[in-house]
Amino acid sequence: MFNLFKRRPPPDPEQVARIKGWVAAHMTLEDDDHVSVAELACHEPGCPDFETVVTVMKQDKRRFVLRFPAPVLEVSEVDVTGLEF
């Protein structure tokens, strides 16, 4: 049984910054666009233990949600640049 209230340490801030930079460059984002990165645990059958979810909110209110089936530390630039929009 898992503990819903057990806290994990936050993801590595340097890796989060790298992911944000890769996403911003790949999507040619403007300064007013916002990128957030979260590492989420999954307890559903068939999903990875952790996934990285990147949310991009453009200044024109368009929103993109990018999911990587790996923890933050395992997301690479190749993973990000391999995405199509």
C-alpha positions, 0 to 999 in steps of 0.5 A: 500500500502506498502513502498518499501523504508521503512527500518526495523531494522536489525534482532537480531544479537544474534539470527542470531549468534545462527542460524549460529551456529545451521546450522554449527553444523548440517551440520558439516561445516568447518571453510572455509565454509560461512553461511549468514542469512537474514530476507526478507519481502514477499508481494506475496499472500500466503507467510508469512509476513517474512521469514528467508533465510539461505545461506550456501556456502561450500568451494568446491562451493556447495551452500545450501539455507534454507528457514524458513517461519518465522522471524529470532526471531522465527527460533528455533534449532528444525527447523534447526536440522529437515532439511535433506541434 
